[in-house]
Amino acid sequence: MTYTDHLETPRLITRFLTQEDVAIWVEYCKDPIATRFTAFEGKTPEEMAQASIDLSLQRYRENRYGLQALIDKETNEFVGKCGLLLQEVNGKQEIEVGYHLLPRYWGKGYATEAARRFRDYAFENDLADSVISLIDPDNTESKKVAIRNGMQLTETGAVCKGAKYDLYRITRKEWDENKVFYWSSLFSFS
């Protein structure tokens, strides 16, 4: 399985994360609203940032995909992270699109733009027959991104790593049937 970076959207380019990204990710980890749905409880923001980057680096090494850095093409600024994640959900392997943005970039459509690109990447490279997003039941903003990404709520209480999530899914068939819509709405991210 090959997982590449340097994926492009109208405003973003992706790259694999490095240890140098820990320092910028501390900003995210210091925000209590941003981190309320994360699994790094009891850690300092610096420890959370290190654990988060380490997890993606480990995923790369183990061929389980991993989040990638999102870089604004115009400003070269680090916007957040998005990517594919190989997850075990209800005892079955699934490919998830995950996304986290630095709070100063919320509400600008970056999460939707990046999530659509990784969804397309999964289908274009025949990685799965469906793509999911696992979302905390209280995380309404992430649910909005999943819906704009063409996903539908297909299960509540899906179990991954001992926690329960709302599971949003889009199938290859649904994606194929709606490609024209996705391309026509490419510049509509809100």
BAFI-3210 file (N, C-alpha, C; in Angstrom, 3 decimals, decimal comma, padded with zeros to 6 digits):
// residues 190
n [1|2|3|4|5|6|7|8|9|10|11|12|13|14|15|16|17|18|19|20|21|22|23|24|25|26|27|28|29|30|31|32|33|34|35|36|37|38|39|40|41|42|43|44|45|46|47|48|49|50|51|52|53|54|55|56|57|58|59|60|61|62|63|64|65|66|67|68|69|70|71|72|73|74|75|76|77|78|79|80|81|82|83|84|85|86|87|88|89|90|91|92|93|94|95|96|97|98|99|100|101|102|103|104|105|106|107|108|109|110|111|112|113|114|115|116|117|118|119|120|121|122|123|124|125|126|127|128|129|130|131|132|133|134|135|136|137|138|139|140|141|142|143|144|145|146|147|148|149|150|151|152|153|154|155|156|157|158|159|160|161|162|163|164|165|166|167|168|169|170|171|172|173|174|175|176|177|178|179|180|181|182|183|184|185|186|187|188|189|190]
n.u [000,849|000,628|000,991|000,619|001,897|001,703|-000,720|-003,154|-005,449|-007,755|-006,791|-004,912|-002,009|-000,711|001,530|003,701|003,764|006,256|008,707|009,286|006,860|005,618|005,925|004,278|001,838|001,265|-000,157|-002,794|-003,293|-003,352|-005,794|-008,804|-011,330|-010,778|-009,554|-011,398|-012,563|-010,545|-008,342|-006,297|-006,184|-005,155|-002,589|-000,009|-000,234|002,050|002,875|000,615|000,705|003,115|002,486|000,397|001,595|003,532|001,859|000,844|003,263|003,950|001,819|002,447|004,817|003,817|002,219|-000,452|-001,659|-002,274|-002,487|-001,881|000,061|-001,563|-001,033|-001,262|-001,396|-000,934|000,098|001,893|001,488|000,951|-002,003|-003,518|-004,336|-005,027|-006,227|-006,029|-006,983|-006,355|-008,578|-009,863|-013,077|-015,837|-014,738|-013,943|-011,907|-011,619|-011,462|-010,818|-011,537|-009,908|-009,711|-008,316|-008,123|-006,115|-007,396|-007,591|-008,154|-010,662|-013,983|-013,545|-013,733|-011,633|-011,404|-013,443|-012,622|-010,111|-010,875|-012,538|-010,645|-009,036|-010,964|-011,582|-009,055|-008,869|-010,876|-010,124|-007,751|-008,502|-008,695|-010,674|-014,115|-015,818|-015,725|-015,182|-016,071|-015,374|-017,052|-017,326|-020,338|-021,186|-019,869|-020,681|-019,711|-017,756|-019,438|-020,892|-018,906|-018,468|-020,952|-020,955|-018,972|-020,226|-021,045|-023,132|-024,916|-024,617|-024,505|-024,907|-023,020|-020,830|-017,956|-014,642|-011,417|-012,329|-014,061|-017,180|-018,713|-020,368|-020,935|-020,140|-020,594|-019,563|-020,187|-018,431|-020,120|-022,029|-020,310|-019,377|-021,809|-022,259|-020,154|-020,145|-021,601|-019,854|-017,577|-018,639|-019,173|-016,743|-015,512|-017,034|-017,008|-018,066]
n.v [-001,180|002,148|005,354|008,641|012,017|015,561|016,189|018,154|020,868|023,502|025,538|024,376|022,334|019,125|017,543|015,042|014,670|015,810|015,604|018,245|019,509|019,350|021,583|023,621|022,342|022,407|024,720|024,049|022,077|023,518|024,704|024,459|023,999|022,958|020,557|019,053|016,708|014,874|012,058|012,298|012,671|014,085|014,841|017,300|020,241|020,199|017,516|016,286|017,258|016,117|013,361|013,180|013,814|011,783|009,559|009,749|009,489|006,895|005,517|005,969|004,437|001,881|001,359|002,253|004,445|007,759|011,035|014,082|017,081|020,157|022,663|026,045|027,172|029,750|031,301|029,623|028,702|026,529|024,892|022,843|019,382|016,541|013,487|010,008|007,225|004,015|002,116|000,029|-000,808|-001,763|-004,310|-004,586|-003,713|-000,405|002,497|005,686|009,169|011,661|014,779|017,802|021,128|024,049|026,319|029,036|028,796|027,795|027,567|028,443|026,696|024,952|022,349|020,857|021,085|019,759|017,226|016,308|015,992|013,902|011,889|011,549|010,716|008,191|006,720|007,066|005,668|003,109|002,176|001,402|000,271|001,905|004,928|006,317|008,535|008,850|010,199|012,068|011,949|014,484|016,345|018,595|020,304|018,798|016,858|018,341|018,805|016,177|015,643|017,583|016,437|014,481|012,331|010,156|009,683|006,530|004,858|004,815|004,723|003,220|001,257|001,992|001,513|001,156|003,276|004,988|006,087|008,280|007,100|008,093|007,636|007,176|005,534|003,944|003,759|005,782|007,964|007,814|008,311|010,936|012,520|014,636|016,604|016,997|017,995|020,320|021,765|022,374|024,759|025,647|025,636|026,099]
n.w [000,000|-000,914|000,352|-000,201|000,004|-000,540|-001,680|-003,320|-002,929|-003,776|-002,014|-000,336|000,425|001,127|003,460|004,819|008,354|010,717|013,385|013,894|013,760|016,181|017,888|016,732|016,949|019,606|020,065|019,262|021,194|023,536|023,593|025,161|024,029|021,505|022,209|023,600|022,671|022,393|022,982|024,799|027,615|030,759|030,113|029,586|027,446|025,796|025,998|024,917|022,283|021,389|021,641|019,805|017,299|017,275|017,072|014,441|013,015|013,748|012,573|009,857|009,644|010,119|007,960|008,136|007,169|008,203|009,724|007,923|007,522|006,895|004,686|003,960|000,712|-000,199|001,947|003,189|005,730|008,534|008,844|009,935|010,525|008,526|007,146|006,135|008,116|009,246|010,886|013,536|013,789|015,521|015,437|012,801|009,977|008,895|006,778|007,734|007,413|008,988|010,809|012,054|012,982|013,570|015,940|015,048|012,388|012,095|010,746|008,159|006,087|005,587|006,741|005,492|002,829|002,868|003,881|001,829|-000,178|000,794|001,020|-001,696|-002,562|-001,315|-002,670|-005,381|-005,439|-004,946|-002,253|-000,498|-000,203|001,064|002,981|006,162|008,909|012,265|014,932|017,883|019,727|020,638|019,085|017,130|015,111|013,697|012,690|010,836|008,931|008,022|006,821|004,780|003,364|002,042|003,522|005,486|008,537|009,775|011,904|015,415|018,402|017,542|018,053|018,779|019,779|022,384|022,871|022,184|019,200|016,828|013,637|010,489|007,020|003,622|000,628|-002,096|-004,311|-003,779|-003,850|-006,530|-007,863|-007,178|-008,017|-009,896|-008,553|-006,338|-007,636|-008,759|-006,521|-005,521|-004,809|-002,772|000,469|002,973]
ca.u [000,000|001,361|000,250|001,446|001,548|001,682|-002,049|-003,524|-006,811|-007,596|-006,038|-004,023|-001,170|-000,413|002,847|003,794|004,173|007,597|008,879|009,301|005,487|005,131|005,876|003,087|000,638|001,003|-001,210|-004,058|-003,434|-003,602|-007,156|-009,702|-012,440|-010,233|-009,137|-012,411|-012,931|-009,350|-008,123|-005,019|-006,485|-004,133|-001,280|000,189|-000,344|003,272|002,817|-000,446|001,202|004,117|001,793|-000,392|002,507|004,107|000,858|000,850|004,534|003,837|000,912|003,204|005,746|003,063|001,341|-001,843|-001,925|-001,874|-002,816|-000,835|-000,002|-002,247|-000,286|-001,903|-000,516|-000,625|000,890|002,796|001,229|000,401|-003,412|-004,028|-003,994|-006,102|-005,687|-006,694|-006,597|-006,863|-009,142|-010,689|-014,369|-016,718|-014,004|-013,717|-011,018|-012,267|-010,627|-011,453|-010,991|-009,853|-009,291|-008,192|-007,549|-005,800|-008,631|-007,666|-008,587|-012,016|-015,032|-013,100|-013,916|-010,434|-011,629|-014,226|-011,763|-009,108|-011,554|-012,972|-009,479|-008,629|-012,034|-011,356|-007,813|-009,170|-011,627|-009,335|-006,683|-009,132|-008,289|-011,814|-015,430|-016,464|-014,863|-015,962|-015,546|-015,846|-017,214|-017,940|-021,742|-021,397|-019,040|-021,559|-018,955|-017,181|-020,542|-021,197|-017,865|-018,743|-022,117|-020,504|-018,085|-021,080|-021,286|-024,390|-024,864|-025,075|-024,512|-024,547|-022,427|-019,769|-016,876|-013,257|-010,497|-013,083|-014,954|-018,333|-018,771|-021,293|-020,190|-020,599|-020,023|-019,907|-019,757|-017,896|-021,271|-022,553|-019,296|-019,438|-023,055|-022,285|-018,901|-020,433|-021,953|-018,658|-016,696|-019,259|-019,158|-015,359|-015,121|-018,011|-016,539|-018,702]
ca.v [000,000|003,404|006,514|009,763|013,361|016,569|016,271|019,569|021,364|024,883|026,399|023,627|021,216|018,299|016,918|014,187|015,338|015,535|016,004|019,711|019,996|019,290|022,934|024,335|021,640|022,781|025,737|023,316|021,340|024,465|025,194|023,465|023,671|022,087|019,246|018,402|015,399|014,071|010,952|012,497|013,260|014,001|015,243|018,724|020,523|019,758|016,050|015,954|017,540|015,095|012,079|013,266|013,697|010,432|008,603|009,780|008,926|005,445|005,031|005,932|003,293|000,625|001,336|002,464|005,814|008,770|012,417|014,861|018,528|020,965|023,900|027,040|027,364|031,165|031,851|028,578|028,482|025,259|025,130|021,751|018,024|015,749|012,327|008,721|006,433|002,653|001,929|-001,135|-000,327|-002,923|-005,518|-004,631|-002,670|000,664|003,656|006,903|010,499|012,417|016,167|018,710|022,400|025,042|027,103|030,286|028,493|027,250|028,332|028,941|025,651|024,133|020,945|020,248|021,032|018,702|015,935|015,892|015,545|012,577|010,965|011,271|009,937|006,804|006,066|007,091|004,679|001,824|001,762|000,854|000,412|003,005|005,724|006,745|009,449|008,550|011,515|012,107|012,341|015,897|017,194|018,998|020,915|017,725|016,208|019,184|018,542|014,856|015,767|018,310|015,504|013,493|011,204|010,080|008,946|005,159|004,098|005,460|003,746|002,418|001,120|002,052|001,692|001,171|004,431|004,937|007,226|008,291|006,695|008,664|006,825|007,344|004,375|004,238|003,951|007,132|008,909|007,784|008,925|012,359|013,197|015,912|017,547|017,317|018,862|021,631|022,482|022,366|026,041|025,974|024,816|026,429]
ca.w [000,000|-000,976|000,864|-000,627|000,446|-001,606|-002,281|-003,429|-003,053|-004,249|-001,095|000,545|000,001|002,294|003,582|005,994|009,589|011,240|014,785|013,949|013,839|017,563|018,460|016,254|017,384|021,002|020,010|019,261|022,445|024,624|023,485|025,765|023,137|020,454|022,725|024,441|022,140|022,159|023,910|025,492|028,914|031,787|029,600|029,347|026,011|025,110|025,920|023,967|020,930|021,072|021,456|018,581|016,150|017,324|016,595|012,974|012,538|013,927|011,523|008,594|009,685|010,143|006,780|008,556|006,718|009,187|009,411|007,275|007,738|005,890|004,509|003,100|-000,444|-000,387|003,061|003,667|007,153|008,998|009,128|010,745|010,096|007,942|006,453|006,268|009,280|009,259|012,224|013,797|014,267|015,736|015,063|011,353|009,478|008,144|006,482|008,228|007,157|010,231|010,595|013,197|012,543|014,580|016,143|014,278|011,023|012,107|010,083|006,860|005,092|005,362|007,109|004,415|001,634|003,060|004,026|000,489|-000,945|001,267|000,612|-003,114|-002,656|-000,942|-003,746|-006,622|-005,318|-004,614|-000,913|000,236|-000,821|001,756|003,845|007,316|009,920|013,612|015,545|019,201|019,567|020,953|018,227|016,027|014,002|012,879|011,981|009,680|007,931|007,446|005,943|003,574|002,677|001,391|004,410|006,218|009,793|009,549|013,150|016,676|019,314|016,927|019,028|018,304|020,912|023,625|022,965|021,278|018,284|015,710|012,449|009,225|005,940|002,212|-000,146|-003,435|-005,201|-003,517|-004,332|-007,992|-008,314|-006,839|-008,388|-010,563|-007,486|-005,560|-008,423|-008,943|-005,238|-005,071|-004,218|-001,726|001,583|004,247]
c.u [000,892|000,447|001,126|000,993|001,629|000,370|-002,455|-005,026|-006,663|-006,712|-004,945|-003,133|-000,832|001,048|002,828|004,283|005,596|007,633|008,872|007,886|004,921|004,949|004,628|001,815|000,312|-000,105|-002,597|-004,317|-003,658|-005,040|-008,125|-010,900|-011,961|-009,992|-010,213|-012,806|-011,710|-009,160|-006,827|-005,218|-005,312|-002,739|-001,216|-000,003|000,883|003,293|001,748|000,031|002,203|003,442|001,014|000,484|003,119|003,145|000,806|002,126|004,528|002,925|001,639|004,079|005,020|002,120|-000,130|-002,252|-001,441|-002,272|-001,611|-001,018|-000,735|-001,554|-001,040|-000,947|-000,091|000,339|001,965|002,620|000,621|-001,025|-003,974|-003,570|-005,241|-005,465|-006,537|-006,124|-007,187|-007,285|-009,838|-011,960|-015,307|-016,059|-013,688|-012,795|-011,789|-011,238|-011,413|-010,760|-011,070|-009,330|-009,312|-007,532|-007,159|-007,016|-008,715|-008,104|-009,986|-012,964|-014,654|-013,201|-012,723|-010,671|-012,406|-013,372|-010,764|-009,768|-012,033|-011,790|-009,039|-009,696|-011,807|-010,112|-008,091|-009,887|-010,828|-008,235|-007,197|-008,716|-009,416|-013,089|-016,271|-015,434|-015,743|-015,312|-016,204|-015,886|-017,881|-019,382|-022,015|-020,643|-019,818|-020,797|-018,324|-018,254|-020,915|-020,182|-018,141|-019,912|-021,737|-019,571|-018,886|-021,422|-022,649|-024,160|-025,430|-025,126|-024,193|-023,994|-021,412|-018,565|-015,513|-012,382|-011,245|-014,032|-016,080|-018,441|-019,999|-020,460|-020,881|-019,883|-020,468|-019,361|-019,178|-019,037|-021,845|-021,594|-019,327|-020,667|-023,067|-021,033|-019,156|-020,783|-020,709|-017,740|-017,304|-019,247|-017,737|-014,959|-016,136|-017,722|-017,270|-019,878]
c.v [001,240|004,523|007,720|011,065|014,290|016,531|017,738|019,758|022,793|025,749|025,702|022,658|020,435|017,859|016,036|015,005|014,942|015,951|017,532|020,299|019,980|020,700|023,695|023,663|021,895|023,828|025,082|022,692|022,241|024,959|024,151|023,096|022,710|020,673|018,511|017,020|014,503|013,047|011,095|013,152|013,090|014,379|016,764|018,980|020,046|018,234|015,591|016,142|016,474|013,753|012,058|013,107|012,303|009,389|008,584|009,174|007,400|004,842|004,957|004,680|001,959|000,481|001,376|003,908|006,817|010,158|013,106|016,337|019,173|022,311|024,809|027,363|028,819|031,694|030,897|028,299|027,109|025,529|024,078|020,423|017,349|014,538|011,100|007,983|005,040|002,357|000,575|-000,639|-001,528|-004,213|-005,644|-003,478|-001,685|001,743|004,901|008,127|011,245|013,816|016,937|019,986|023,244|025,960|028,380|030,067|027,877|028,170|028,888|027,880|024,754|022,648|020,223|020,068|019,882|017,326|015,416|015,355|014,150|011,517|010,558|010,405|008,461|006,074|006,008|006,031|003,315|001,288|001,112|001,031|001,469|003,686|006,273|007,936|009,057|009,860|011,369|012,587|013,824|016,859|017,607|019,605|019,853|016,978|017,008|018,962|017,208|014,920|016,507|017,441|014,382|012,303|011,317|009,318|007,556|004,343|005,015|004,372|002,826|002,416|001,091|002,366|001,885|002,342|004,284|006,239|007,137|008,011|007,270|007,928|007,344|006,116|004,830|004,523|005,356|008,192|008,988|008,524|010,442|013,131|014,555|016,971|017,962|018,251|020,246|022,445|022,604|023,670|026,525|025,095|025,090|025,518]
c.w [000,000|-000,500|000,588|000,015|-000,764|-002,393|-002,286|-003,498|-003,564|-003,332|-000,301|-000,207|001,262|002,273|004,818|007,187|009,965|012,704|014,922|014,068|015,257|018,117|018,006|016,764|018,858|021,060|020,057|020,636|023,657|024,646|024,045|024,893|022,053|020,971|023,508|023,938|021,886|023,260|024,702|026,853|029,878|031,339|029,486|027,851|025,225|024,954|024,935|022,528|020,504|020,788|020,145|017,335|016,105|016,786|015,064|012,408|012,656|012,862|010,179|008,554|009,557|008,944|007,164|008,248|007,763|008,733|008,778|007,607|006,569|005,841|003,543|001,953|-000,615|000,688|003,584|005,168|007,395|009,476|010,087|010,194|009,534|007,287|006,656|007,471|009,124|010,694|012,322|014,471|014,345|015,251|013,588|010,950|008,607|007,845|006,848|007,652|008,483|009,954|011,900|012,685|013,739|014,721|015,317|012,827|010,968|011,334|008,722|005,756|004,854|005,668|006,002|003,168|001,728|003,143|002,673|-000,313|-000,516|000,971|-000,840|-003,304|-002,349|-002,072|-005,046|-006,618|-004,867|-003,247|-000,133|-000,577|-000,119|002,640|004,965|008,014|011,240|014,380|016,901|019,042|019,835|020,030|016,970|014,855|013,110|012,109|010,732|008,558|007,240|006,462|004,656|002,735|002,013|002,251|005,081|007,507|009,552|010,830|014,325|017,582|018,678|017,862|018,332|019,509|022,225|023,804|021,936|020,499|017,399|014,467|011,218|008,107|004,588|001,487|-001,487|-004,407|-005,016|-004,052|-005,859|-008,511|-008,107|-007,230|-009,034|-009,526|-006,711|-006,328|-008,585|-007,653|-004,681|-004,386|-003,172|-000,521|002,880|004,529]
res [m|t|y|t|d|h|l|e|t|p|r|l|i|t|r|f|l|t|q|e|d|v|a|i|w|v|e|y|c|k|d|p|i|a|t|r|f|t|a|f|e|g|k|t|p|e|e|m|a|q|a|s|i|d|l|s|l|q|r|y|r|e|n|r|y|g|l|q|a|l|i|d|k|e|t|n|e|f|v|g|k|c|g|l|l|l|q|e|v|n|g|k|q|e|i|e|v|g|y|h|l|l|p|r|y|w|g|k|g|y|a|t|e|a|a|r|r|f|r|d|y|a|f|e|n|d|l|a|d|s|v|i|s|l|i|d|p|d|n|t|e|s|k|k|v|a|i|r|n|g|m|q|l|t|e|t|g|a|v|c|k|g|a|k|y|d|l|y|r|i|t|r|k|e|w|d|e|n|k|v|f|y|w|s|s|l|f|s|f|s]
***
